[in-house]
Amino acid sequence: MSLRRRPALAAAAALALALAACESVTAGRPLAAEYALRDVGGKAPPIVLSSSATFDGRGTETITLIAAAYRFDAGGDARYVYTLRNLRTSPARDTTFTIEVPMVYWRAGDRIEIGSRTPCPPNALCAGNAVGRVVGDRVEVDFGGDPPVRYVYEAGAGARQPPP
């Protein structure tokens, strides 16, 4: 190879690396959309989260996840909104309520982390951040257990997606 071609090859290699770096940064762009829960471990909501005897043993209490969604904005803020139903048989009570939890998120390629920028201290009673991946119009997050349970969220109809 001539000495004249080496600088051209080096420049081409540097350009290819720069383009690859730009692509990985672009892949980690903010989401700016709402992603609704579609699937928990292969089942569509509503999902029974727990069912057990009441404390006094005279009835049962069942907690069901009716719906949930992540709402991401382009600035890295997120909100997790979920609706639960709490059904008790004795004394009879049927309550449905919605909770909205402010969070933050960040991306690196297809990896996404959702929760808090402040980690749980050792031995604390708090949940760690949700870590998952962005696949097309879906966000997939695995939670606890062995094996973990996969929660799949899909971008809603009409949700604003960032340009490719």
C-alpha positions in Angstrom: 0.0 0.0 0.0 1.4 3.4 -0.9 2.0 6.0 1.7 -0.5 8.4 -0.1 -3.4 6.0 0.6 -2.7 5.6 4.3 -4.0 9.1 5.3 -7.1 8.5 3.2 -7.8 5.2 4.9 -7.2 6.7 8.3 -9.6 9.5 7.5 -12.2 7.0 6.3 -11.8 4.9 9.4 -12.2 8.0 11.6 -15.3 9.1 9.7 -16.8 5.6 10.1 -16.2 5.7 13.9 -17.7 9.1 14.2 -20.8 8.1 12.3 -21.1 5.0 14.5 -20.8 7.1 17.6 -23.5 9.5 16.3 -25.8 6.5 15.6 -25.4 5.2 19.2 -26.2 8.7 20.6 -29.3 9.0 18.3 -30.4 5.5 19.5 -30.5 6.9 23.0 -32.7 9.8 22.3 -35.6 10.7 24.6 -39.0 9.0 24.1 -41.6 11.8 24.4 -44.6 9.5 24.4 -47.0 7.5 26.5 -46.5 3.8 26.7 -49.5 1.8 28.0 -49.1 -1.6 29.7 -50.1 -4.4 27.2 -48.7 -7.5 28.7 -47.4 -8.9 32.0 -45.7 -12.2 31.7 -47.7 -13.1 28.6 -51.1 -12.0 30.0 -53.0 -8.8 29.2 -54.4 -6.6 32.0 -56.2 -6.8 34.3 -53.7 -8.8 36.3 -54.3 -10.2 39.8 -51.2 -9.1 41.8 -52.2 -10.7 45.1 -55.1 -12.6 46.7 -55.1 -13.8 50.3 -57.2 -14.2 53.4 -57.9 -11.0 55.3 -56.0 -10.2 58.5 -59.0 -11.4 60.6 -59.4 -14.5 58.5 -63.1 -13.8 57.8 -62.7 -13.1 54.1 -60.4 -12.5 51.2 -58.7 -9.5 49.7 -57.7 -9.4 46.0 -55.5 -6.6 44.5 -55.7 -6.3 40.7 -53.7 -4.1 38.3 -56.3 -2.7 36.0 -54.1 -0.5 33.8 -50.7 1.2 33.8 -48.6 3.5 31.7 -45.3 5.3 31.5 -45.5 8.9 30.3 -42.1 10.1 29.1 -41.2 13.6 28.1 -38.3 14.8 25.9 -36.5 16.3 28.9 -36.0 13.0 30.8 -38.9 13.2 33.2 -41.4 10.3 33.4 -44.6 9.6 35.2 -45.8 6.1 36.1 -49.6 6.1 36.3 -51.4 2.9 37.4 -54.9 1.9 38.5 -55.5 -0.8 41.1 -58.7 -2.5 42.3 -58.9 -3.7 45.9 -61.7 -6.2 46.5 -62.5 -7.4 50.0 -65.2 -9.9 50.8 -65.6 -9.3 54.6 -66.3 -6.6 55.3 -67.4 -6.1 51.7 -65.4 -3.3 50.0 -64.6 -2.7 46.3 -62.2 0.2 45.8 -60.5 1.4 42.6 -57.9 4.1 42.7 -55.2 5.6 40.4 -51.7 6.6 41.5 -49.3 8.8 39.6 -45.6 8.6 40.5 -43.1 11.1 39.2 -39.8 9.6 38.0 -36.9 10.3 35.7 -35.5 8.2 32.9 -32.4 7.9 30.8 -31.3 5.9 27.8 -28.1 4.4 26.4 -28.8 2.8 23.0 -31.8 0.5 23.5 -31.3 0.3 27.3 -33.6 2.4 29.4 -33.5 3.0 33.2 -36.6 4.4 34.9 -36.8 5.6 38.5 -34.6 7.9 40.5 -31.1 9.3 40.0 -30.5 8.7 43.7 -29.8 5.0 44.3 -31.3 3.1 47.2 -28.9 3.1 50.1 -27.7 -0.3 51.4 -30.3 -2.1 53.5 -33.0 0.4 52.6 -36.6 -0.7 52.0 -37.0 0.9 48.6 -37.3 -0.4 45.1 -34.4 0.0 42.7 -34.8 1.5 39.3 -36.6 -0.4 36.5 -34.1 -1.4 33.8 -35.3 -2.5 30.4 -35.0 -1.9 26.7 -36.7 0.0 24.0 -37.7 -2.2 21.0 -39.5 -0.3 18.3 -42.7 1.1 19.7 -42.4 -1.0 23.0 -40.7 -0.6 26.3 -39.9 -3.9 28.0 -39.0 -4.1 31.7 -38.3 -7.2 33.7 -39.2 -7.2 37.4 -38.1 -9.5 40.3 -38.4 -13.2 40.6 -36.4 -16.1 39.2 -37.1 -16.0 36.3 -38.2 -12.3 36.2 -41.6 -11.2 34.9 -41.6 -9.1 31.7 -43.8 -6.1 31.6 -44.4 -4.9 28.0 -45.6 -1.3 27.3 -46.6 0.0 23.9 -46.7 3.5 22.5 -50.4 4.6 22.4 -52.2 5.4 19.3 -51.4 9.0 18.3 -48.5 9.2 20.8 -45.7 11.5 19.6 -42.7 9.6 18.7 -39.3 11.2 18.1 -38.2 11.1 14.4 -35.9 8.3 13.3 
